[in-house]
Amino acid sequence: MPTPATLLTIDLTALVRNWRHLAGQAAHGNCAAVVKADGYGLGAVEVAAALLAAGCTQFFVAHLAEAISLRAGLATRFPDKHPSIGVLNGLFAGEQAEFVAHNLIPVLNSPAQLADWPADAPAILQIDTGMSRLGLEAAEFDAVLPDLRRRPFTLLMSHFACADAPDHPLNRQQIDQFGAALRQLPGVPGSLAASSGIFLGADAHFDLLRPGYALYGGNPTPGQPNPMTAVVRLSTPILQIRDIPAGRPVGYGARWVSKAPSRIATVPYGYADGVPRVTEGAIFHLGGQPVPVVGRVSMDLITLDVTGVAAAIPGAEVDILGPQRDIDQGGTDGGTLGYEILTSIGRRAARRYGT
Ligand SMILES: *Cc1c(COP(=O)(O)O)cnc(C)c1O
């Protein structure tokens, strides 16, 4: 028997539905797709190909290397389509020729990057409006404005710091500062909203939406019902079942001790696969029934209390993520965000694409 496989099933129909839903929110203008970090771990080329087929024409990644492999992957499948691919993390000295050769658009984030890019070549300009992370400072923007006005920017962009907190005063301040800068560059489209920013309302939309997380089913409105459709299911087979008496410790550190006779299932998934070690106590599911994580999460194994769950036999599939436990719940259980759960799903989980 081969090693039982953990499966990450990716529903591309749900992904496309999510993109359409987000695009439908746009007050005006278009909706891009952010597919950095290998499509948030789901496979950038597969994800972008599904969205390109559905009509998305603008993609963003973080690194030049990601952009080059995305361009190659999309060109193979869609030789006649030429979607735009923007590189969020910017342009570094010596990379110009590669950007041009692969038809990629750098996001210019500093005066040095502006100087390194031909003034007559298309580019995206980023300004900082509150993250203090990437982009021109307001004073830098003002200082080079005459030069900026002569350049063929395809987009002016900035990024929200607190879009997941709709009442945060920084949101309004960022919208106003961004709008003012955009008015200084007549004819250049603007983009400010990522997933959560889309739900701040029309004022935040400008000309291009830039979602990532919500495309993959993450909740862009924390604390409120998730308007998105789930895209991922992560299931792993039971390796072994054992019946233990009351008073028996389970796992490293003997931290969990059975209070009553219990049935324990061991599955081949652990913190090396992206389940945070603190996930002890979380509820996974087997055939829709809850099966709690008991004992420490090991590197490659997790133990579950399956007492009274008749379907729990070796080979039965346990959902780590699925209809009853979404990526946001995974984040809550792990003391982190669904973003980190999604992008940490290990390479040992085989990716399967469904529609
Ligand atoms: C990652 C990123 C996005 C997408 O953010 P989500 O919250 O995943 O929608 C958009 N813009 C920039 C600049 C980013 O870094």
The ligand as an ORCA input file, in Angstrom:
! r2SCAN-3c Opt
* xyz 0 1
  C      -1.360     40.910     -0.835
  C      -1.788     42.207     -1.408
  C      -3.084     42.356     -1.929
  C      -4.163     41.328     -1.736
  O      -4.552     41.382     -0.388
  P      -5.734     40.489      0.191
  O      -5.947     41.012      1.564
  O      -5.228     39.085      0.173
  O      -6.906     40.664     -0.683
  C      -3.381     43.532     -2.592
  N      -2.458     44.519     -2.713
  C      -1.230     44.416     -2.186
  C      -0.280     45.546     -2.330
  C      -0.847     43.270     -1.513
  O       0.365     43.171     -0.979
*
